[in-house]
Amino acid sequence: MHNATHTQRTLDLLQQQGMLRTSDLDAIGAPRVVLTRLCATGRLERVGRGLYRLPGNPASEHEALATIAVKVPQAVFCLLTALQFHELTTQLPREVWIAMPRGSHTPRIDYPPVKMVQMADDTYTAGIEEHERDGIKLHVYSAAKTVADCFKHRNRIGLDVALEALKDAWSSRKASADELWRYAKACRVANVMRPYLETIAHE
């Protein structure tokens, strides 16, 4: 197959996916040098090691998440990053928080900086939602699961952040009392959350 066809197939794939990994070229049988050439002629932009997008694509606020989702398919966005995604916090996390199954290694990513939390299988798989942004599927914990996670990891992120998240999730109706209670039990923080849940339920 000649170069022009490789180039076209690569650009078509990029158009479909929004972002491209070097390894995606194997699926279409294109050599890696196609990426180098496309970058050199300005038809492609490198956004990280082995990750490319079309130039002029506006860098969305979810680009950092998309970068991680492509490189680490197992990653589920959690804690401060999930709060930010659900618009439940005023915090602007410097790192992207991801959950991985217990026993996982921290992914080696140059950018963006990543904070990894390991979770046992049942808590890792609970409450995962799939959202599509910029053509990339992002796995994010639901608002209720994220609030429970914040209480579980309150020593790392602060109890004030967990309380703010709980109040915001409740007042914006992004999480019901039943959902919050279910995940509080799943994350084994029911006793910690009970007094706060009772307080907001009576406000």
Backbone as ProteinMPNN parsed JSONL, in Angstrom:
{"seq_chain_A": "MHNATHTQRTLDLLQQQGMLRTSDLDAIGAPRVVLTRLCATGRLERVGRGLYRLPGNPASEHEALATIAVKVPQAVFCLLTALQFHELTTQLPREVWIAMPRGSHTPRIDYPPVKMVQMADDTYTAGIEEHERDGIKLHVYSAAKTVADCFKHRNRIGLDVALEALKDAWSSRKASADELWRYAKACRVANVMRPYLETIAHE", "coords_chain_A": {"N_chain_A": [[0.857, -1.195, 0.0], [0.546, 2.231, -0.804], [2.077, 5.363, 0.31], [0.233, 7.556, 0.306], [-2.245, 6.374, 0.712], [-1.922, 5.213, 3.238], [-1.604, 7.553, 4.721], [-4.103, 8.779, 4.353], [-5.801, 6.88, 5.523], [-4.904, 7.007, 8.151], [-5.556, 9.648, 8.855], [-8.324, 9.494, 8.549], [-9.003, 7.7, 10.569], [-8.247, 9.164, 12.767], [-10.017, 11.27, 12.614], [-12.375, 9.949, 13.228], [-11.88, 9.027, 15.855], [-10.894, 11.161, 17.354], [-8.608, 11.289, 18.919], [-5.375, 9.755, 18.687], [-3.466, 6.844, 19.199], [-0.089, 5.694, 18.947], [-0.057, 2.934, 18.675], [-2.515, 2.45, 17.482], [-2.134, 2.487, 14.781], [-1.331, 0.001, 14.009], [-3.638, -1.479, 13.671], [-4.649, -0.563, 11.28], [-2.67, -1.173, 9.604], [-0.646, 0.671, 9.006], [2.566, 2.254, 8.695], [4.66, 3.507, 11.384], [6.028, 5.782, 10.682], [4.379, 7.398, 9.248], [3.069, 9.057, 11.075], [5.143, 10.714, 11.917], [5.699, 12.053, 9.533], [3.247, 13.378, 9.067], [3.161, 15.059, 11.271], [5.372, 16.651, 10.745], [4.52, 18.039, 8.524], [2.57, 19.529, 9.603], [-0.011, 18.553, 9.76], [-0.819, 17.123, 11.799], [-0.785, 16.863, 15.348], [1.307, 16.44, 18.104], [0.432, 15.404, 21.273], [1.365, 14.205, 23.5], [3.495, 11.581, 24.75], [3.441, 9.283, 22.217], [0.847, 9.977, 21.467], [-1.615, 11.586, 19.576], [-3.318, 14.318, 17.867], [-5.675, 16.112, 15.758], [-4.478, 19.193, 14.444], [-5.493, 22.422, 15.668], [-7.805, 21.52, 16.728], [-9.855, 22.497, 19.254], [-8.416, 22.738, 22.435], [-9.888, 20.957, 24.798], [-11.392, 21.184, 28.088], [-11.444, 18.676, 28.943], [-9.349, 17.394, 27.86], [-7.027, 16.467, 29.149], [-8.093, 14.355, 30.582], [-8.981, 12.759, 28.505], [-6.551, 12.07, 27.34], [-5.456, 10.395, 29.305], [-7.436, 8.413, 29.417], [-7.157, 7.193, 26.949], [-4.579, 6.174, 27.089], [-4.559, 4.636, 29.413], [-6.709, 2.431, 29.681], [-8.015, 1.135, 31.797], [-8.317, 2.979, 33.774], [-10.33, 4.759, 36.081], [-11.915, 7.765, 36.552], [-11.724, 9.554, 39.533], [-12.491, 10.775, 42.9], [-11.164, 14.016, 43.449], [-10.994, 14.687, 40.74], [-13.253, 13.477, 39.61], [-15.182, 14.863, 41.05], [-14.814, 17.433, 40.042], [-15.515, 16.942, 37.408], [-18.236, 16.362, 37.685], [-19.034, 18.803, 38.504], [-19.002, 19.452, 41.259], [-17.396, 20.689, 43.055], [-15.256, 23.317, 44.264], [-12.654, 23.081, 44.082], [-9.595, 22.986, 42.237], [-8.035, 20.496, 40.988], [-4.543, 19.725, 40.899], [-3.464, 17.424, 39.959], [-4.538, 14.598, 37.995], [-6.923, 12.487, 39.215], [-7.093, 9.036, 39.497], [-8.707, 5.832, 39.694], [-7.628, 2.52, 40.177], [-7.564, -1.077, 39.795], [-6.809, -3.017, 42.733], [-3.364, -3.691, 43.32], [-2.414, -2.734, 40.967], [0.066, -1.068, 38.937], [1.341, 2.27, 39.168], [0.484, 4.192, 36.395], [2.833, 5.048, 33.84], [3.095, 8.134, 32.862], [3.859, 11.026, 31.106], [2.54, 13.459, 30.976], [-0.813, 14.38, 31.618], [-0.031, 15.096, 35.164], [-0.541, 12.378, 37.399], [-2.56, 11.019, 40.005], [-2.866, 8.107, 41.724], [-5.315, 5.886, 43.029], [-5.709, 2.862, 44.657], [-8.183, 0.38, 44.459], [-10.254, -2.115, 45.97], [-11.706, -4.912, 44.231], [-14.634, -4.927, 44.301], [-15.299, -2.316, 45.088], [-13.96, -0.883, 43.188], [-15.296, -1.478, 40.791], [-17.84, -0.531, 41.232], [-20.405, 1.813, 40.525], [-19.475, 2.993, 38.12], [-19.593, 5.246, 35.466], [-20.076, 5.939, 31.982], [-18.855, 8.397, 29.917], [-18.861, 10.353, 26.993], [-16.402, 12.349, 25.584], [-14.976, 14.62, 23.361], [-14.887, 12.602, 21.483], [-13.81, 10.473, 22.83], [-14.142, 7.784, 25.101], [-14.82, 8.213, 28.459], [-14.299, 6.912, 31.67], [-15.962, 7.445, 34.565], [-16.589, 7.831, 38.021], [-19.89, 7.768, 39.432], [-21.776, 10.575, 40.763], [-22.735, 10.024, 43.386], [-21.191, 7.787, 44.164], [-18.694, 8.966, 44.063], [-18.846, 10.856, 46.127], [-19.002, 9.131, 48.35], [-16.509, 7.898, 48.062], [-14.891, 10.086, 48.618], [-15.29, 10.441, 51.338], [-14.211, 8.051, 52.199], [-11.54, 8.386, 51.507], [-10.825, 10.567, 53.002], [-8.656, 11.348, 54.537], [-6.722, 11.864, 52.708], [-7.708, 13.823, 51.01], [-9.096, 15.614, 52.524], [-11.557, 16.279, 54.995], [-13.25, 18.446, 54.793], [-13.517, 18.826, 52.047], [-14.901, 16.526, 51.329], [-17.291, 16.949, 52.719], [-18.247, 19.285, 51.495], [-18.658, 18.265, 48.94], [-20.66, 16.39, 49.435], [-22.796, 18.058, 50.29], [-23.154, 19.638, 47.984], [-23.774, 17.703, 46.043], [-26.157, 16.78, 47.016], [-27.794, 19.114, 47.159], [-27.849, 19.876, 44.479], [-29.174, 17.842, 43.435], [-27.837, 15.739, 42.268], [-27.294, 13.4, 43.377], [-29.13, 10.982, 45.094], [-30.624, 10.323, 48.362], [-30.843, 7.571, 48.741], [-28.998, 6.547, 46.887], [-26.608, 7.651, 47.855], [-26.477, 6.438, 50.346], [-26.312, 3.765, 49.602], [-23.782, 3.621, 48.321], [-22.207, 4.503, 50.401], [-22.323, 2.333, 52.076], [-21.236, 0.39, 50.388], [-18.642, 1.343, 50.104], [-17.82, 1.087, 52.618], [-18.108, 3.16, 54.515], [-20.298, 3.861, 55.929], [-20.843, 4.363, 58.657], [-19.318, 6.622, 59.127], [-20.424, 8.472, 57.381], [-23.119, 8.58, 58.117], [-24.087, 10.514, 60.223], [-23.765, 12.954, 58.824], [-25.316, 12.6, 56.571], [-27.822, 12.364, 57.756], [-28.09, 14.906, 58.783], [-28.145, 16.606, 56.442], [-30.391, 15.601, 55.24], [-32.404, 16.506, 56.822], [-32.348, 19.185, 56.567]], "CA_chain_A": [[0.0, 0.0, 0.0], [1.475, 3.365, -0.869], [2.018, 6.336, 1.405], [-0.968, 8.405, 0.294], [-3.352, 5.611, 1.304], [-1.631, 5.149, 4.676], [-1.868, 8.88, 5.28], [-5.551, 8.996, 4.357], [-6.4, 5.99, 6.526], [-4.541, 7.53, 9.47], [-6.37, 10.852, 9.089], [-9.721, 9.059, 8.713], [-9.117, 7.097, 11.899], [-8.141, 10.259, 13.723], [-11.285, 12.001, 12.523], [-13.372, 9.14, 13.953], [-11.57, 8.831, 17.275], [-10.561, 12.403, 18.055], [-7.202, 11.169, 19.323], [-4.781, 8.559, 18.097], [-2.246, 6.307, 19.82], [0.822, 5.09, 17.971], [-0.446, 1.528, 18.464], [-3.723, 2.365, 16.64], [-1.72, 2.322, 13.383], [-1.215, -1.434, 13.716], [-4.951, -1.97, 13.244], [-4.896, -0.208, 9.871], [-1.495, -1.599, 8.837], [0.152, 1.823, 8.549], [3.836, 2.352, 9.417], [4.718, 4.622, 12.363], [6.639, 6.968, 10.064], [3.264, 8.256, 8.773], [2.828, 10.066, 12.118], [6.258, 11.671, 11.857], [5.506, 12.901, 8.343], [2.066, 14.238, 9.258], [3.542, 16.108, 12.232], [6.325, 17.545, 10.075], [3.793, 18.914, 7.58], [1.584, 20.308, 10.354], [-1.379, 18.02, 9.647], [-1.035, 16.352, 13.018], [-0.157, 17.51, 16.497], [1.637, 15.475, 19.158], [0.007, 15.975, 22.562], [2.037, 13.477, 24.583], [4.255, 10.475, 24.173], [2.624, 8.3, 21.502], [-0.551, 10.411, 21.395], [-1.721, 12.635, 18.554], [-4.659, 14.81, 17.528], [-5.66, 17.043, 14.621], [-4.172, 20.558, 14.916], [-6.636, 23.328, 15.573], [-8.885, 21.011, 17.575], [-9.73, 23.272, 20.486], [-8.044, 21.911, 23.589], [-11.021, 21.041, 25.715], [-11.029, 21.004, 29.496], [-11.375, 17.236, 29.194], [-8.256, 16.805, 27.081], [-6.141, 15.71, 30.037], [-8.779, 13.099, 30.892], [-8.975, 11.951, 27.275], [-5.184, 11.556, 27.193], [-5.294, 9.261, 30.221], [-8.384, 7.355, 29.039], [-6.601, 6.483, 25.795], [-3.353, 5.445, 27.471], [-4.802, 3.705, 30.522], [-8.15, 2.133, 29.557], [-8.592, 0.665, 33.071], [-8.436, 4.087, 34.731], [-11.647, 5.362, 36.328], [-11.654, 9.072, 37.173], [-12.313, 9.493, 40.874], [-12.186, 11.804, 43.892], [-11.247, 15.426, 43.045], [-11.214, 14.795, 39.291], [-14.67, 13.161, 39.38], [-15.959, 15.991, 41.599], [-14.709, 18.52, 39.074], [-16.278, 16.504, 36.24], [-19.667, 16.498, 38.021], [-19.212, 20.187, 38.976], [-19.381, 19.365, 42.675], [-16.337, 21.223, 43.92], [-14.594, 24.561, 43.837], [-11.229, 22.737, 43.992], [-9.028, 22.72, 40.91], [-6.927, 19.583, 41.284], [-3.337, 19.847, 40.069], [-3.268, 16.125, 39.317], [-5.751, 13.871, 37.61], [-7.093, 11.37, 40.144], [-7.667, 7.845, 38.866], [-8.783, 4.6, 40.486], [-7.202, 1.315, 39.463], [-7.755, -2.258, 40.642], [-5.726, -3.263, 43.697], [-2.235, -4.423, 42.743], [-1.97, -2.077, 39.719], [1.204, -0.149, 39.021], [1.015, 3.625, 38.735], [0.852, 4.31, 34.976], [3.917, 5.993, 33.543], [2.58, 9.125, 31.921], [4.602, 12.293, 31.26], [1.588, 14.542, 31.201], [-0.836, 15.195, 32.838], [0.356, 14.377, 36.376], [-1.603, 11.462, 37.824], [-2.594, 10.494, 41.377], [-3.607, 6.854, 41.626], [-5.864, 5.261, 44.222], [-6.032, 1.458, 44.387], [-9.445, -0.023, 45.088], [-10.62, -3.535, 45.907], [-12.542, -5.151, 43.044], [-16.045, -4.539, 44.397], [-15.438, -0.856, 45.126], [-13.432, -0.356, 41.918], [-16.279, -1.628, 39.699], [-19.143, 0.061, 41.595], [-20.734, 3.213, 40.207], [-18.756, 3.551, 36.962], [-20.397, 5.797, 34.362], [-19.288, 6.184, 30.765], [-19.187, 9.68, 29.286], [-18.014, 10.577, 25.818], [-15.93, 13.726, 25.405], [-13.979, 14.71, 22.271], [-14.821, 11.319, 20.783], [-13.128, 9.473, 23.663], [-14.979, 7.326, 26.226], [-14.213, 8.415, 29.778], [-14.957, 6.202, 32.77], [-15.99, 8.352, 35.718], [-17.535, 7.367, 39.041], [-21.101, 8.586, 39.569], [-21.678, 11.597, 41.816], [-22.931, 9.406, 44.704], [-20.012, 6.957, 44.472], [-17.572, 9.884, 44.292], [-18.994, 11.412, 47.48], [-18.611, 8.072, 49.293], [-15.048, 7.762, 47.947], [-14.261, 11.243, 49.279], [-15.274, 10.143, 52.779], [-13.286, 6.933, 52.381], [-10.156, 8.887, 51.373], [-10.841, 11.926, 53.588], [-7.318, 11.698, 55.053], [-5.887, 12.336, 51.593], [-8.242, 15.017, 50.326], [-9.661, 16.526, 53.513], [-12.975, 16.07, 55.314], [-14.009, 19.614, 54.306], [-13.817, 18.594, 50.622], [-15.949, 15.497, 51.309], [-18.558, 17.566, 53.173], [-18.686, 20.196, 50.426], [-19.147, 17.414, 47.85], [-21.938, 15.811, 49.873], [-23.822, 19.111, 50.266], [-23.407, 20.039, 46.593], [-24.43, 16.596, 45.331], [-27.519, 16.718, 47.536], [-28.58, 20.302, 46.784], [-28.017, 19.938, 43.023], [-29.915, 16.609, 43.103], [-27.02, 14.825, 41.439], [-27.243, 12.131, 44.101], [-30.261, 10.834, 46.016], [-30.269, 9.752, 49.662], [-30.688, 6.118, 48.561], [-27.717, 6.293, 46.194], [-25.515, 7.998, 48.772], [-26.432, 5.423, 51.389], [-25.86, 2.517, 48.98], [-22.325, 3.675, 48.118], [-21.572, 4.618, 51.727], [-22.17, 0.95, 52.551], [-20.308, -0.307, 49.474], [-17.272, 1.825, 50.382], [-17.596, 0.852, 54.054], [-18.004, 4.413, 55.288], [-21.666, 4.184, 56.36], [-20.837, 4.955, 60.003], [-18.731, 7.97, 59.038], [-21.324, 9.37, 56.637], [-24.488, 8.616, 58.655], [-24.518, 11.786, 60.839], [-23.824, 14.029, 57.832], [-26.483, 12.308, 55.712], [-29.026, 12.693, 58.528], [-28.155, 16.371, 58.89], [-28.62, 17.257, 55.209], [-31.744, 15.12, 54.93], [-33.382, 17.271, 57.627], [-32.201, 20.643, 56.335]], "C_chain_A": [[0.893, 1.245, 0.0], [1.151, 4.423, 0.194], [0.732, 7.126, 1.477], [-2.138, 7.687, 0.963], [-3.162, 5.482, 2.812], [-2.014, 6.458, 5.348], [-3.372, 9.099, 5.415], [-6.225, 8.146, 5.435], [-6.122, 6.49, 7.943], [-5.4, 8.74, 9.816], [-7.845, 10.494, 9.288], [-9.956, 8.514, 10.124], [-9.106, 8.172, 12.983], [-9.44, 11.061, 13.781], [-12.37, 11.269, 13.331], [-13.141, 9.168, 15.454], [-11.293, 10.106, 18.058], [-9.115, 12.444, 18.532], [-6.677, 9.836, 18.833], [-3.562, 8.138, 18.904], [-1.371, 5.729, 18.72], [0.366, 3.674, 17.64], [-1.698, 1.373, 17.601], [-3.357, 2.121, 15.172], [-1.619, 0.844, 13.005], [-2.518, -1.98, 13.146], [-5.22, -1.663, 11.771], [-3.676, -0.519, 8.995], [-0.641, -0.459, 8.307], [1.462, 1.887, 9.334], [3.866, 3.598, 10.318], [5.227, 5.914, 11.74], [5.571, 7.925, 9.518], [3.01, 9.387, 9.778], [3.907, 11.145, 12.081], [6.064, 12.634, 10.69], [4.334, 13.872, 8.531], [2.359, 15.365, 10.247], [4.445, 17.147, 11.563], [5.609, 18.508, 9.134], [2.668, 19.687, 8.275], [0.16, 19.787, 10.257], [-1.777, 17.23, 10.889], [-0.284, 17.027, 14.153], [0.102, 16.449, 17.562], [1.269, 16.092, 20.508], [0.637, 15.279, 23.754], [2.783, 12.326, 23.942], [3.294, 9.471, 23.527], [1.157, 8.671, 21.368], [-0.662, 11.633, 20.491], [-3.167, 13.079, 18.377], [-4.533, 15.723, 16.31], [-5.333, 18.436, 15.135], [-5.411, 21.431, 14.786], [-7.86, 22.785, 16.283], [-8.801, 21.788, 18.87], [-9.402, 22.348, 21.654], [-9.166, 22.026, 24.607], [-10.541, 20.822, 27.137], [-10.902, 19.517, 29.823], [-10.197, 16.58, 28.48], [-7.321, 15.97, 27.95], [-6.77, 14.354, 30.368], [-8.766, 12.173, 29.68], [-7.603, 11.318, 27.075], [-4.995, 10.312, 28.055], [-6.2, 8.1, 29.809], [-7.843, 6.522, 27.878], [-5.413, 5.616, 26.216], [-3.599, 4.371, 28.533], [-6.294, 3.345, 30.548], [-8.807, 1.681, 30.864], [-8.876, 1.808, 34.04], [-9.882, 4.561, 34.839], [-11.381, 6.671, 37.064], [-12.43, 9.15, 38.482], [-11.967, 10.74, 41.681], [-12.242, 13.218, 43.307], [-11.541, 15.581, 41.555], [-12.676, 14.501, 38.951], [-15.562, 14.282, 39.921], [-15.981, 17.144, 40.61], [-15.562, 18.196, 37.838], [-17.778, 16.703, 36.476], [-20.013, 17.902, 38.515], [-19.697, 20.216, 40.421], [-18.308, 19.92, 43.593], [-15.81, 22.536, 43.367], [-13.089, 24.3, 43.702], [-10.816, 22.586, 42.525], [-7.829, 21.811, 41.113], [-5.752, 19.762, 40.33], [-3.066, 18.544, 39.333], [-4.618, 15.559, 38.886], [-5.818, 12.628, 38.503], [-7.746, 10.202, 39.421], [-7.703, 6.688, 39.87], [-8.364, 3.448, 39.594], [-7.436, 0.121, 40.385], [-6.551, -2.46, 41.558], [-4.613, -4.086, 43.049], [-1.729, -3.81, 41.442], [-0.738, -1.23, 39.989], [0.725, 1.237, 38.595], [1.413, 3.769, 37.268], [1.95, 5.344, 34.767], [3.448, 6.935, 32.444], [3.351, 10.423, 32.167], [3.658, 13.417, 31.668], [0.208, 14.008, 30.882], [-0.384, 14.385, 34.057], [-0.823, 13.581, 36.934], [-1.442, 11.1, 39.288], [-3.439, 9.233, 41.325], [-4.071, 6.366, 42.993], [-6.175, 3.814, 43.848], [-7.306, 1.09, 45.133], [-9.643, -1.523, 44.951], [-11.645, -3.708, 44.792], [-13.969, -4.634, 43.168], [-16.225, -3.02, 44.435], [-14.919, -0.214, 43.836], [-14.515, -0.398, 40.832], [-17.607, -0.935, 39.989], [-19.259, 1.504, 41.102], [-19.992, 3.823, 39.031], [-19.762, 4.031, 35.916], [-19.487, 6.007, 33.161], [-19.772, 7.488, 30.139], [-18.294, 9.849, 28.067], [-17.687, 12.063, 25.698], [-14.866, 13.705, 24.315], [-13.802, 13.364, 21.567], [-14.146, 10.213, 21.572], [-14.067, 9.081, 24.81], [-14.207, 7.49, 27.532], [-15.002, 7.612, 30.8], [-14.814, 7.045, 34.035], [-16.949, 7.76, 36.747], [-18.717, 8.327, 39.13], [-20.915, 9.568, 40.727], [-21.771, 10.95, 43.202], [-21.726, 8.565, 45.107], [-18.82, 7.846, 44.801], [-17.64, 10.484, 45.691], [-18.553, 10.381, 48.52], [-17.09, 7.868, 49.265], [-14.329, 8.887, 48.686], [-14.216, 11.028, 50.799], [-14.276, 9.022, 53.078], [-11.831, 7.429, 52.387], [-10.025, 10.298, 51.957], [-9.479, 12.333, 54.139], [-6.419, 12.236, 53.955], [-6.395, 13.656, 51.016], [-8.871, 16.027, 51.28], [-11.158, 16.294, 53.726], [-13.821, 17.229, 54.798], [-14.416, 19.441, 52.838], [-14.957, 17.576, 50.5], [-17.301, 16.091, 51.698], [-19.128, 18.504, 52.114], [-19.306, 19.381, 49.279], [-20.513, 16.836, 48.197], [-23.055, 16.855, 49.779], [-24.182, 19.496, 48.836], [-24.156, 18.959, 45.819], [-25.901, 16.522, 45.737], [-28.347, 17.902, 47.021], [-28.798, 20.393, 45.272], [-28.771, 18.705, 42.495], [-29.14, 15.683, 42.16], [-26.869, 13.47, 42.121], [-28.408, 12.087, 45.084], [-29.776, 10.233, 47.329], [-30.016, 8.247, 49.528], [-29.344, 5.779, 47.925], [-26.534, 6.552, 47.134], [-25.349, 6.914, 49.835], [-25.878, 4.103, 50.836], [-24.328, 2.503, 48.835], [-21.566, 3.861, 49.424], [-21.335, 3.22, 52.28], [-21.157, 0.19, 51.697], [-18.858, 0.073, 49.779], [-16.903, 1.691, 51.863], [-17.342, 2.14, 54.84], [-19.386, 4.836, 55.803], [-21.672, 4.869, 57.729], [-20.293, 6.377, 59.999], [-19.744, 8.938, 58.422], [-22.691, 9.56, 57.295], [-24.868, 9.966, 59.266], [-24.655, 12.924, 59.829], [-25.036, 13.852, 56.911], [-27.759, 12.683, 56.442], [-29.205, 14.197, 58.632], [-28.711, 16.989, 57.62], [-30.03, 16.815, 54.86], [-32.798, 15.929, 55.695], [-33.298, 18.764, 57.389], [-33.299, 21.137, 55.44]], "O_chain_A": [[1.885, 1.298, 0.727], [0.119, 4.38, 0.865], [0.191, 7.351, 2.56], [-2.924, 8.3, 1.685], [-4.116, 5.621, 3.577], [-2.658, 6.475, 6.398], [-3.854, 9.547, 6.455], [-7.099, 8.619, 6.162], [-6.98, 6.412, 8.822], [-5.909, 8.85, 10.931], [-8.534, 11.115, 10.098], [-10.956, 8.819, 10.775], [-9.841, 8.104, 13.968], [-9.894, 11.47, 14.849], [-13.173, 11.894, 14.024], [-14.082, 9.314, 16.234], [-11.44, 10.134, 19.28], [-8.481, 13.499, 18.545], [-7.443, 8.902, 18.595], [-2.723, 8.968, 19.253], [-1.874, 5.32, 17.674], [0.395, 3.257, 16.482], [-1.934, 0.301, 17.045], [-4.173, 1.608, 14.407], [-1.795, 0.476, 11.843], [-2.511, -2.83, 12.256], [-5.929, -2.408, 11.095], [-3.643, -0.181, 7.812], [0.017, -0.601, 7.276], [1.466, 1.601, 10.531], [3.196, 4.596, 10.052], [4.904, 7.006, 12.205], [5.829, 9.117, 9.346], [2.768, 10.529, 9.388], [3.616, 12.335, 12.199], [6.236, 13.846, 10.822], [4.436, 15.05, 8.188], [1.872, 16.484, 10.087], [4.305, 18.35, 11.782], [6.033, 19.651, 8.963], [1.907, 20.407, 7.628], [-0.782, 20.488, 10.627], [-2.9, 16.741, 11.012], [0.733, 17.684, 13.933], [-0.782, 15.653, 17.883], [1.741, 17.178, 20.845], [0.463, 15.713, 24.893], [2.709, 12.123, 22.73], [2.446, 8.886, 24.201], [0.309, 7.798, 21.178], [0.099, 12.591, 20.625], [-4.107, 12.346, 18.683], [-3.428, 16.063, 15.885], [-5.86, 18.836, 16.173], [-6.259, 21.216, 13.92], [-8.854, 23.496, 16.432], [-7.766, 21.747, 19.535], [-10.034, 21.307, 21.834], [-9.364, 23.083, 25.206], [-9.433, 20.339, 27.366], [-10.329, 19.144, 30.847], [-10.061, 15.357, 28.492], [-6.876, 14.897, 27.541], [-6.08, 13.337, 30.428], [-8.567, 10.965, 29.807], [-7.506, 10.155, 26.684], [-4.448, 9.306, 27.603], [-5.785, 6.941, 29.845], [-8.041, 5.309, 27.825], [-5.262, 4.481, 25.763], [-2.935, 3.334, 28.549], [-7.051, 3.895, 31.348], [-10.019, 1.824, 31.028], [-9.598, 1.625, 35.02], [-10.569, 4.742, 33.834], [-10.696, 6.681, 38.087], [-13.624, 8.856, 38.537], [-11.256, 11.631, 41.217], [-13.259, 13.595, 42.725], [-12.255, 16.5, 41.153], [-13.272, 15.18, 38.116], [-16.582, 14.611, 39.315], [-17.023, 17.753, 40.366], [-16.24, 19.068, 37.295], [-18.5, 17.153, 35.586], [-21.153, 18.163, 38.901], [-20.66, 20.903, 40.762], [-18.317, 19.643, 44.792], [-15.906, 22.82, 42.173], [-12.339, 25.173, 43.267], [-11.591, 22.119, 41.691], [-6.726, 22.289, 41.38], [-5.931, 19.929, 39.123], [-2.515, 18.542, 38.233], [-5.677, 15.983, 39.35], [-4.886, 11.823, 38.537], [-8.806, 10.346, 38.812], [-6.859, 6.581, 40.759], [-8.7, 3.404, 38.411], [-7.499, 0.276, 41.605], [-5.422, -2.12, 41.206], [-4.875, -5.049, 42.328], [-0.747, -4.282, 40.869], [-0.52, -0.743, 41.098], [-0.179, 1.366, 37.77], [2.562, 3.498, 36.92], [1.986, 6.378, 35.433], [3.411, 6.582, 31.265], [3.479, 10.864, 33.309], [3.94, 14.206, 32.57], [0.071, 13.233, 29.935], [-0.348, 13.155, 34.013], [-1.959, 14.055, 36.94], [-0.325, 10.897, 39.764], [-4.603, 9.281, 40.926], [-3.333, 6.421, 43.977], [-6.831, 3.563, 42.837], [-7.481, 1.447, 46.298], [-9.254, -2.127, 43.951], [-12.365, -2.77, 44.449], [-14.471, -3.977, 42.255], [-17.191, -2.495, 43.882], [-15.374, 0.859, 43.44], [-14.638, 0.539, 40.043], [-18.422, -0.767, 39.081], [-18.334, 2.303, 41.246], [-19.883, 5.046, 38.941], [-20.672, 3.295, 35.534], [-18.284, 6.225, 33.305], [-20.961, 7.653, 29.867], [-17.107, 9.525, 28.108], [-18.575, 12.915, 25.709], [-13.961, 12.87, 24.34], [-12.708, 13.028, 21.114], [-13.929, 9.123, 21.042], [-14.708, 9.94, 25.415], [-13.099, 6.978, 27.689], [-16.233, 7.631, 30.796], [-13.71, 7.319, 34.506], [-18.007, 7.244, 36.385], [-18.572, 9.533, 38.932], [-20.018, 9.413, 41.556], [-20.988, 11.279, 44.093], [-21.285, 8.618, 46.255], [-18.032, 7.537, 45.694], [-16.619, 10.61, 46.367], [-17.822, 10.708, 49.455], [-16.462, 7.689, 50.308], [-13.287, 8.668, 49.303], [-13.24, 11.384, 51.459], [-13.582, 9.054, 54.094], [-11.005, 6.955, 53.166], [-9.232, 11.112, 51.483], [-9.169, 13.523, 54.206], [-5.47, 12.973, 54.224], [-5.608, 14.5, 50.588], [-9.148, 17.163, 50.893], [-11.92, 16.136, 52.772], [-14.972, 17.033, 54.408], [-15.504, 19.848, 52.432], [-15.86, 17.738, 49.68], [-18.325, 15.779, 51.091], [-20.334, 18.519, 51.866], [-20.338, 19.757, 48.722], [-21.412, 16.797, 47.358], [-24.131, 16.573, 49.252], [-25.356, 19.662, 48.506], [-25.059, 19.257, 45.037], [-26.774, 16.241, 44.916], [-29.454, 17.722, 46.514], [-29.814, 20.925, 44.826], [-28.975, 18.547, 41.291], [-29.726, 14.949, 41.364], [-26.38, 12.512, 41.522], [-28.642, 13.046, 45.82], [-28.668, 9.703, 47.41], [-29.085, 7.714, 50.132], [-28.647, 4.859, 48.355], [-25.587, 5.768, 47.192], [-24.233, 6.524, 50.178], [-25.094, 3.417, 51.491], [-23.667, 1.521, 49.173], [-20.419, 3.431, 49.547], [-20.293, 2.943, 52.874], [-20.326, -0.556, 52.216], [-17.961, -0.768, 49.72], [-15.834, 2.117, 52.299], [-16.474, 2.194, 55.712], [-19.62, 6.013, 56.078], [-22.409, 5.832, 57.943], [-20.744, 7.23, 60.765], [-19.9, 10.07, 58.88], [-23.353, 10.572, 57.068], [-25.887, 10.531, 58.871], [-25.548, 13.762, 59.952], [-25.689, 14.821, 56.525], [-28.676, 13.249, 55.847], [-30.325, 14.705, 58.579], [-29.635, 17.801, 57.679], [-30.785, 17.572, 54.25], [-33.947, 16.022, 55.264], [-34.087, 19.529, 57.943], [-33.352, 22.327, 55.128]]}, "name": "protein", "num_of_chains": 1, "seq": "MHNATHTQRTLDLLQQQGMLRTSDLDAIGAPRVVLTRLCATGRLERVGRGLYRLPGNPASEHEALATIAVKVPQAVFCLLTALQFHELTTQLPREVWIAMPRGSHTPRIDYPPVKMVQMADDTYTAGIEEHERDGIKLHVYSAAKTVADCFKHRNRIGLDVALEALKDAWSSRKASADELWRYAKACRVANVMRPYLETIAHE"}
